[in-house]
Amino acid sequence: MTVATARVVAGRYGLSTLIGQGGMGQVWTAYDQRLDRRVAVKLLRPDKVAGQEADELRRRFVRECRVTAQVDHPGLVTVHDAGSEGEELFLVMQYVDGADLSDHLAEHDPYPWQWAVAVAAQLCAVLSAVHAVPIVHRDLKPRNVMVKQDGTVTVLDLGVASVMDADTTRLTHTGTPIGSPAYMAPEQAMGGAVGPYTDLYALGVLLHELLSGDVPFSGSTALGVLHRHLYEPPLPVRRLRPEVPEALEALVLRLLAKDPQHRPASAQEVYEHLAVLLPARGMPTGAPLDPTRPFLRPHAPWPDRARTPAPQPAPAMPLTPPAEKPDVARAVDEVKRLLGEGRITQAVDILGAILPAAAEQHGEHSPVVRTLRKQYAATLMDDGQYRRALPELRRLADERAAEAGHADPQSLRFRHDAAQCLEQLGEPAAALAEYRALLPYYENQYVAGDPEMAHDIRRRIGHLLLALGDRPAAHDTLARLAHDVEHLHGPGHPLVTEIRRTLEWLGQVRG
């Protein structure tokens, strides 16, 4: 991309930097050329997705435009414009200058509990307004929360919001929950009815993460995480940080109750519990991104604002004149540095931008480009951008298989990672088919035999059968796997224990 060829959307919004990409499309920083201001532009290309999924994405995008515009609250990102251009849909929103809560947490270890209270109190105010529409956000998580320079919190992305209206058509395939597994309430995971109580559970997960440094339930697969949400109690945060007030720990545990009826009744009630823990009025430090500042000096001007202009967004890759070729080696060094600092999304943007130049300089099938594409796919997966990683992995698998055969271990590994992407994208049938095709290779000791990988794939197949509603097949698959692992490793092996718990639950359900 060059300065001369920078794209302008709707004859008005000049795109600058790609700052996010996911199931709903791309998000760019941009300039509104008419009003001379920075904005964020979200783009969707339904024509790039086949069949019913394209219609579903289009409906979800239109829904996002409408529901975001319905809520008037300073803590929710503002919608400026929406429309279509050719086959593409666009949504123009307020550009939020700050850090997302995930990065904010990573930069402050441990996160002050007073900050956690201040963030949660502000989120309660937003959720109260959202629920009054009535809307359920359904995907509240740190990546969807921005802490602005003045310490105020802004909630992003109502793209998976569900208007609580009996006449509203569901925008998901039956039985497919929308949201992020680590923050998903039990009723949402089971595909049941959601309500404001679902967002309050996600708020509890977020609070637990701010206070302890980690989400209460994690795991290697989405299904494993959801299973823990359903059946395991959360660890009380004071066991990890004794300085956290008892009242705050008790509130987090109430928010994380499995039964929605045992959670607080509303975001307003949660706010009232948090209000007594908020800092008293006083003089803030003046440092940016302090979420307690709005409570220390409500509505006060920010003294440093005049001396500290908002930082301008840097392009994902330096823009170069047409005659100047990008420096691939320098870009690779920059990617290594960013990955070392945990800045995965920016590394993804640079890798994606440098790949065409590398292919032109070294050849599409050169070792340099092949290595870059492997890194690109792996980094996309690390960043949770499974939809973008999937075609890259499939291409890598096909090319490797063409060179070394379908039983080549590296080709099989790419296919295995692609199946994981399908799992994460909520496509259990496609993931199941891929795992079933892979399993014989790992079970055949004369081809690519790997008993541990075979066991993991069989476990995934069992959970996917469960997700697809085939409980008898899931039970049989997991029972056989438990027998084989126990025969190989003994009854005390962790995988045997995990499978026995699932089988016990399945037996209760079948009974």
Beta strands, then each sheet from edge to edge (+ up, - down):
strand 1: 8-9
strand 2: 13-22
strand 3: 25-32
strand 4: 37-44
strand 5: 79-85
strand 6: 88-94
strand 7: 98-100
strand 8: 135-136
strand 9: 145-148
strand 10: 153-155
strand 11: 162-163
sheet 1: 1+ 2- 3+ 4- 6+ 5-
sheet 2: 7+ 9- 10+
sheet 3: 8+ 11-
end
